[in-house]
Amino acid sequence: MKKVLLLLTLFIALQAQTNIDYVTPKILKEKSKTLLQSELLYGYGSASIKGDDKIKENYKIATYTLLNEHQNLSQKHLNYNYEATLGNSKTATKHDTFDFEAGVGYNIVDISAQEYISVGVTGGYGTLNAAYEGAQKKEDFFKLGIHICFAKALFARYIYAYGSTNYSKTQRDDTLSGAKIGLRLHLPKYTNFILIAGLRYSYFRAKAQKREKALNYIGLSYNF
């Protein structure tokens, strides 16, 4: 994992040297409104945990997310992303979570602010408070990994398809991976609001535990 992160960092550094890209106070001032833009998402789906006893505990869960999938920081290639999610069980069995991650990326394909392919690094923190293996258990972890995301305009640039994938390691060398895909609907002649809908899946693998999560989500953002 460390070798992958090192190669990714070297790649971004080499690209920056051959195609110089700056982040200045002037650029940040020009982008001040869009830099504050976030999306609010509501998700509903299922989660599961399988521990040492090989018994699989299933949950119905709801999540509430504040995020920015991809925001350009400079005039060319540099960007950032962040996501904070609260989750709780909608059934009797407890399953409460908190997850935060943020990262920086480099647009290897940069068509516009809404169309891109970006590769970058991400880090974050997560917690789990859930009932499984006959007990109530609490866990937390830090993570560091790779983030890849894309977006492409469809249908006269009113509908955008987008997606992202992450691969991370925790301080205990656990493995986390996830993927998200969705659509954004924006009709600028009628409203500045953007509707979002999609699917996401995540997988957590520890030495003695496997966790999976699958969600449908809908959401809203505002185009300044």
C-alpha positions in Angstrom: 0.0 0.0 0.0 2.8 2.4 0.9 4.4 1.7 -2.5 1.2 2.5 -4.3 0.8 5.8 -2.4 4.4 6.7 -3.2 4.0 6.0 -6.9 0.8 8.1 -7.0 2.5 11.0 -5.2 5.5 10.9 -7.6 3.1 10.8 -10.6 1.2 13.9 -9.4 4.5 15.7 -8.6 5.8 14.9 -12.1 2.6 16.1 -13.8 2.7 19.3 -11.8 6.3 20.0 -12.9 5.5 19.5 -16.6 2.3 21.5 -16.4 2.6 24.0 -13.6 -0.5 24.6 -11.6 -0.9 27.2 -8.9 -3.3 27.8 -6.0 -3.2 31.5 -5.1 -5.3 33.7 -2.8 -6.7 35.4 -5.9 -7.9 32.0 -7.3 -9.4 31.0 -3.9 -11.2 34.4 -3.8 -12.7 33.8 -7.3 -13.8 30.3 -6.3 -15.0 31.3 -2.8 -18.7 30.6 -3.5 -18.1 27.2 -5.3 -15.6 26.1 -2.7 -18.4 26.3 -0.1 -20.8 24.2 -2.2 -21.8 20.9 -0.5 -24.3 18.1 -1.2 -26.8 16.7 1.4 -27.6 13.0 0.9 -30.0 10.6 2.6 -29.3 6.9 2.2 -31.2 3.8 3.1 -30.0 0.2 2.8 -28.5 -2.8 4.5 -25.3 -3.6 6.4 -23.8 -6.8 7.7 -21.1 -7.9 10.1 -19.5 -11.4 10.3 -17.1 -12.0 13.1 -15.0 -14.8 14.7 -18.1 -16.9 15.4 -19.0 -17.0 11.7 -22.5 -15.7 12.5 -23.6 -13.0 10.1 -25.5 -10.1 11.8 -27.8 -8.1 9.4 -29.0 -4.5 9.8 -31.3 -2.0 8.1 -29.6 1.4 8.2 -30.1 5.0 7.3 -27.3 7.5 6.6 -27.0 11.3 6.5 -24.1 12.7 4.5 -22.5 16.1 3.9 -20.0 16.0 1.0 -18.3 17.6 -2.0 -17.4 14.9 -4.5 -14.9 17.0 -6.5 -14.0 20.6 -6.3 -11.3 22.3 -8.4 -8.8 24.3 -6.2 -6.8 25.7 -9.1 -7.3 26.9 -12.7 -6.2 23.5 -14.1 -5.8 20.2 -12.3 -5.7 20.4 -8.5 -8.9 19.5 -6.6 -10.2 18.3 -3.2 -13.0 16.2 -1.8 -14.5 15.5 1.6 -17.4 13.5 3.0 -18.9 13.2 6.5 -21.5 10.5 7.2 -23.7 9.6 10.2 -25.4 6.3 10.1 -27.9 4.5 12.4 -29.9 1.3 12.5 -33.6 1.4 11.6 -34.2 -2.0 13.3 -33.9 -3.1 16.9 -30.3 -4.3 16.6 -27.9 -1.4 17.1 -25.6 -0.2 14.3 -24.4 3.4 14.7 -21.5 4.7 12.6 -19.6 7.9 11.9 -17.2 8.3 9.0 -15.1 11.2 7.8 -12.6 11.4 5.0 -11.0 14.2 2.9 -8.5 14.1 0.1 -6.7 16.0 -2.6 -6.5 14.9 -6.3 -5.2 15.7 -9.7 -7.3 15.8 -12.8 -5.7 13.5 -15.4 -8.6 14.3 -17.7 -10.0 17.9 -17.3 -12.8 18.7 -19.7 -14.7 21.1 -17.4 -15.6 21.6 -13.7 -18.4 19.0 -14.3 -16.5 16.5 -16.5 -13.2 15.0 -15.3 -11.2 12.0 -14.2 -9.2 12.5 -11.0 -6.7 10.4 -9.1 -5.6 11.3 -5.6 -5.0 10.4 -2.0 -7.5 10.4 0.9 -7.4 10.0 4.6 -10.0 9.9 7.4 -11.5 8.5 10.6 -14.3 6.2 11.3 -16.3 4.7 14.2 -18.6 1.7 14.7 -20.9 1.1 17.7 -22.9 -2.2 16.9 -24.3 -5.3 18.5 -22.8 -8.5 17.1 -21.3 -11.8 18.5 -23.7 -11.5 21.4 -22.3 -8.2 22.7 -22.3 -4.4 22.2 -18.9 -3.4 20.6 -17.3 -0.1 19.9 -14.4 0.4 17.4 -12.6 3.3 15.8 -9.9 3.6 13.1 -7.8 5.9 11.0 -7.4 5.3 7.3 -5.2 6.4 4.4 -5.6 5.4 0.7 -6.3 6.1 -2.9 -9.3 7.9 -4.4 -10.4 7.9 -8.0 -13.4 9.8 -9.3 -15.0 10.8 -12.6 -18.0 12.7 -14.1 -19.4 12.8 -17.6 -22.2 15.0 -19.1 -25.2 13.2 -20.6 -28.3 14.5 -22.5 -27.4 18.1 -23.4 -25.5 18.6 -20.2 -28.5 18.5 -18.0 -27.8 15.1 -16.6 -24.3 14.1 -15.3 -23.2 10.5 -14.5 -20.5 10.3 -11.8 -18.7 7.8 -9.7 -15.8 7.2 -7.4 -13.9 4.3 -5.8 -11.6 4.2 -2.7 -9.0 1.7 -1.5 -7.6 2.4 2.0 -5.7 0.8 4.9 -6.2 1.4 8.6 -3.5 1.7 11.4 -4.3 -2.0 12.1 -3.7 -2.9 8.4 -7.4 -3.6 7.9 -8.6 -3.1 4.3 -11.4 -0.8 3.3 -12.8 -0.4 -0.2 -15.9 1.2 -1.7 -17.6 2.4 -4.8 -20.3 4.9 -5.6 -22.2 5.7 -8.8 -25.0 8.1 -9.5 -26.7 10.8 -11.5 -27.0 14.6 -11.1 -29.9 16.5 -12.6 -29.5 20.2 -13.1 -31.9 22.4 -15.1 -30.2 25.8 -14.9 -33.0 27.6 -16.8 -35.4 26.7 -14.0 -33.5 26.3 -10.7 -30.1 26.4 -9.1 -30.8 23.3 -7.1 -29.2 20.0 -8.3 -30.9 16.6 -7.6 -28.7 13.6 -6.9 -29.5 9.9 -6.8 -27.4 6.8 -6.9 -26.0 3.6 -5.3 -23.0 2.9 -3.1 -21.3 -0.1 -1.7 -18.5 -0.5 0.9 -16.5 -3.4 2.2 -14.3 -3.6 5.3 -12.0 -6.6 5.9 -10.2 -7.1 9.2 -8.3 -10.2 10.4 -11.3 -11.6 12.3 -14.2 -9.6 10.8 -16.0 -8.7 7.5 -18.4 -5.8 7.1 -20.5 -4.9 4.1 -22.8 -2.0 3.4 -25.1 -1.3 0.4 -27.2 1.8 0.1 -29.6 3.7 -2.2 -29.3 7.4 -1.8 -31.0 10.7 -2.9 -29.8 14.2 -2.2 -29.7 17.9 -3.0 -27.1 20.6 -3.6 -27.3 24.3 -4.7 -25.3 25.8 -7.6 -24.0 29.2 -6.5 
